[in-house]
Amino acid sequence: MSEEGEAGVDIEAAFRAPSIDPADAAAAALRERQGADPFAAPPAGLPQIVNALLAATALVLLSPLLLAAMIAIRLSSPGPAIYRQRRVGRGEREFEMLKLRTMAAGSDPVGVGTAVGGDDPRITKVGGLLRRTSLDELPNLVNVLRGEMAIVGPRPTIPAHLEHYAPFQHRRHAVPPGMTGWAQVNGRVGVRWGERIERDCWYVENRSPALDLRIIARTVKQVVTGEGLDPG
């Protein structure tokens, strides 16, 4: 899922959290607790060693595909094959996230709040294919090996988004960001940021190794079938 935003967006509306029933005292109390201590220790997910083993195995198996994609990028448009961008990690510490470049070299996000559409003129022909299949995210496996990301977790946001968060929304950064997540397998296309963050916060509170494996399985199904992927 690509998080870069576009201009002309009502940013406050995009990040506004879904309303809760005023009579739902439990939901209100949860948001208050999350806002008061957003980085409190969450339930455990897959251990880091398991994440690293999965990432290393995937890199070995997919290295021919990754190499082919990098060559196609270099041949189809000038510029590097790898795109680097500062993203927000666990505890809101920044790190350099790696992706395959899908836009013309020098193209930077021009706003925040919505995903880049498939008709964005900055996207190259090869980039469009990579985005539709999520192959542009394969270099994230290196971030997993570095311990900056996990296989499963909220997708890493850009620092500019943080100023638009409500206090409880920072809870999504209590865990490492992931290559895929609960929000991605539950409506990754056409979902407002506020709703995505709500699903990320639900994941943080309900995180477990079993849930992580379930998310991985659903992600594989989506990639294979194309269900719910960016139409590019």
C-alpha positions, 0 to 999 in steps of 0.5 A: 500500500502506498501512503504518499498523499496528493494536494487538494485534500481535506487533511483533517477530515481524512485523519478524523477518527470514526465516531463511537457511540456516546453510550459505549463507555468501554470504547471511550475508556479505551481511547482515553487510555490509548491517548494517555499512554500510547506506547504502553507495552502491547501484546506480543506478536511474532518474535523478531527472530521469526520475522528475520527468518521469514524475511531472509527466506523471502529475500532468497526465494524472491531475489530473481524477481527482485533483480528483474524488477530492478533491471526493468526500472533502470531500463524504463526510466532514468534514476535509481531502482531503490526509493528511500524515504523517511518513515515513522517506526516503533515509538515514533522513531524515524527510519529510512524505508526502502521500496522499489521506485515506481515514480519518475526520479525526483517525484516527491509526495505533494501532500498527505491524506490520500493514497496515490491513484493509479492515474498519477502521471508521476507513476511509470509504466513499470511502476504501475505494475509493481504497485498493482502487485505490491512488488514495490514493497519487496525491499521492505524485507531489508528493513525487517532484517534490520529490525526496523519493521516486522512482517505484520504491523501498521504500515509505516507513515510519513512524519508529516502525518503525525501532527494530524493524529488525535492522541489515541491514534499514536497507539499504532506506533506502539509496535513495529510497522509492518509490510502488511497489516490488519488494515491492509487485509480489511479494505486496503483500497479506498479506506480513509486514513482515520478508519485505517488508523482505527484498524491499526489500533485494534490490531495493537490491542489484539496482537498475537502470533496467531493473528499475525499468521492469519494476516500473512495468510490473507495477504498471500491470498490477496496478492495471488488473487489480486483481491483488494489490491491497488488497481493502479 
